[in-house]
Amino acid sequence: MTTTAPVVLIAEDDEDIRDLIAWKLEVAGFRTLHAANGRTAVELAAAHRPDAAVLDINMPAMDGLEVCENLRRDAGTATIPVLFLSARVNDSDIELGYSAGADDYMIKPFNPQELLRRLSGLLAAA
């Protein structure tokens, strides 16, 4: 029996960070979708229904909080596990992430292995 590799949507406006996340996930066996802004992230999620999403908060066109809220409102994407990966470090920012519907929140700079561990945990729980 062949299982399909999980698909992770990466929404990050910094190309270097987006490429690092994608590389780490792909080496670990995931497939990835890439978005440089929030609007593209919502469109990709609706079209491809990824297994999980890693979202930055500060992005053009639509921020990550709005992306997460959009995902949660749409029946087709409402159950996608969302992990925020953000430079916003204040408790109030982290609370905003969870209030928008995030399942987890990590602060930049980040440990790629920790990101992989947490993402795998979210997928296992989903």
DOFI-755809 format. One record per residue (C-alpha): residue number from 1; x negated, y negated, z. Coordinates in Angstrom, 3 decimals, padded with zeros to 6 digits. Layout:
ZAMAR    i         X         Y         Z
ZAMAR  NUM         X         Y         Z
...
//
This chain:
ZAMAR    i         X         Y         Z
ZAMAR    1   000.000   000.000   000.000
ZAMAR    2  -001.419  -003.364  -001.042
ZAMAR    3  -000.669  -006.436   000.993
ZAMAR    4  -000.869  -009.905  -000.442
ZAMAR    5  -003.299  -012.336   001.154
ZAMAR    6  -001.545  -015.072   003.146
ZAMAR    7  -001.256  -018.435   001.413
ZAMAR    8  -002.195  -021.554   003.395
ZAMAR    9  -001.306  -025.071   002.323
ZAMAR   10  -004.117  -027.519   003.138
ZAMAR   11  -003.035  -031.171   003.168
ZAMAR   12  -006.076  -033.374   003.760
ZAMAR   13  -007.032  -036.609   001.996
ZAMAR   14  -010.766  -036.195   002.660
ZAMAR   15  -011.965  -033.966  -000.183
ZAMAR   16  -015.042  -032.708   001.711
ZAMAR   17  -012.972  -031.600   004.709
ZAMAR   18  -010.309  -030.084   002.434
ZAMAR   19  -012.998  -028.129   000.557
ZAMAR   20  -014.599  -026.927   003.812
ZAMAR   21  -011.266  -025.679   005.155
ZAMAR   22  -010.434  -023.987   001.848
ZAMAR   23  -013.841  -022.332   001.616
ZAMAR   24  -013.642  -020.992   005.185
ZAMAR   25  -010.139  -019.638   004.646
ZAMAR   26  -010.900  -018.127   001.251
ZAMAR   27  -014.008  -016.356   002.579
ZAMAR   28  -011.749  -014.912   005.309
ZAMAR   29  -009.354  -013.563   002.676
ZAMAR   30  -006.684  -016.266   002.498
ZAMAR   31  -005.395  -017.929  -000.648
ZAMAR   32  -005.070  -021.722  -000.501
ZAMAR   33  -003.031  -024.554  -001.955
ZAMAR   34  -004.551  -028.041  -001.874
ZAMAR   35  -002.905  -031.446  -001.438
ZAMAR   36  -004.671  -034.800  -001.138
ZAMAR   37  -001.542  -036.590   000.092
ZAMAR   38   001.653  -035.887   001.948
ZAMAR   39   004.035  -036.111  -000.986
ZAMAR   40   002.094  -033.468  -002.913
ZAMAR   41   002.037  -031.280   000.210
ZAMAR   42   005.843  -031.331   000.475
ZAMAR   43   006.173  -030.545  -003.246
ZAMAR   44   003.705  -027.636  -003.035
ZAMAR   45   005.419  -026.237   000.068
ZAMAR   46   008.831  -026.331  -001.614
ZAMAR   47   007.530  -024.740  -004.815
ZAMAR   48   005.257  -022.051  -003.336
ZAMAR   49   006.546  -021.385   000.203
ZAMAR   50   003.116  -020.868   001.801
ZAMAR   51   002.677  -018.646   004.842
ZAMAR   52   001.187  -021.534   006.901
ZAMAR   53   000.133  -025.171   006.601
ZAMAR   54  -002.868  -027.121   007.898
ZAMAR   55  -002.003  -030.816   007.881
ZAMAR   56  -003.987  -033.968   008.490
ZAMAR   57  -001.925  -036.793   009.970
ZAMAR   58  -003.524  -039.791   008.262
ZAMAR   59  -002.790  -039.322   004.562
ZAMAR   60  -001.567  -041.546   001.735
ZAMAR   61   001.926  -041.381   000.187
ZAMAR   62   003.359  -039.669   003.292
ZAMAR   63   001.612  -038.960   006.581
ZAMAR   64   001.328  -035.502   008.093
ZAMAR   65   004.021  -036.193   010.678
ZAMAR   66   006.500  -036.945   007.888
ZAMAR   67   005.355  -033.855   005.985
ZAMAR   68   005.964  -031.674   009.033
ZAMAR   69   009.397  -033.221   009.632
ZAMAR   70   010.286  -032.609   005.964
ZAMAR   71   009.184  -028.989   006.197
ZAMAR   72   011.277  -028.460   009.321
ZAMAR   73   014.411  -029.996   007.726
ZAMAR   74   014.320  -027.758   004.631
ZAMAR   75   015.713  -024.275   005.212
ZAMAR   76   013.169  -022.787   002.778
ZAMAR   77   010.144  -024.175   004.634
ZAMAR   78   011.475  -024.578   008.184
ZAMAR   79   009.684  -021.528   009.569
ZAMAR   80   006.248  -022.168   008.055
ZAMAR   81   003.731  -022.366   010.932
ZAMAR   82   002.112  -025.818   010.987
ZAMAR   83  -001.272  -026.633   012.478
ZAMAR   84  -002.279  -030.291   012.660
ZAMAR   85  -005.967  -031.033   012.191
ZAMAR   86  -006.450  -034.695   013.030
ZAMAR   87  -008.886  -037.329   014.230
ZAMAR   88  -006.096  -038.680   016.428
ZAMAR   89  -007.190  -037.681   019.915
ZAMAR   90  -004.866  -039.517   022.313
ZAMAR   91  -002.352  -037.489   024.291
ZAMAR   92   000.434  -039.584   022.757
ZAMAR   93  -000.767  -038.692   019.240
ZAMAR   94  -000.910  -035.008   020.090
ZAMAR   95   002.598  -035.204   021.561
ZAMAR   96   003.814  -036.889   018.343
ZAMAR   97   002.416  -033.943   016.401
ZAMAR   98   004.290  -031.426   018.490
ZAMAR   99   007.445  -033.575   018.419
ZAMAR  100   007.288  -033.584   014.606
ZAMAR  101   007.412  -029.784   014.712
ZAMAR  102   003.785  -028.623   014.833
ZAMAR  103   002.963  -025.186   016.200
ZAMAR  104  -000.624  -026.133   017.070
ZAMAR  105  -002.897  -029.186   017.081
ZAMAR  106  -006.673  -029.379   016.687
ZAMAR  107  -008.892  -032.434   016.922
ZAMAR  108  -011.610  -033.425   014.431
ZAMAR  109  -014.457  -032.786   014.373
ZAMAR  110  -013.480  -029.137   014.542
ZAMAR  111  -015.080  -025.719   014.687
ZAMAR  112  -014.122  -023.848   011.488
ZAMAR  113  -014.142  -020.503   013.329
ZAMAR  114  -011.706  -021.874   015.907
ZAMAR  115  -009.458  -023.115   013.105
ZAMAR  116  -009.497  -019.651   011.558
ZAMAR  117  -008.754  -018.014   014.918
ZAMAR  118  -005.819  -020.301   015.664
ZAMAR  119  -004.396  -020.033   012.170
ZAMAR  120  -004.606  -016.246   012.298
ZAMAR  121  -002.785  -016.330   015.629
ZAMAR  122   000.011  -018.455   014.189
ZAMAR  123   000.397  -016.112   011.235
ZAMAR  124   000.464  -013.056   013.507
ZAMAR  125   003.192  -014.647   015.637
ZAMAR  126   005.306  -015.692   012.633
//
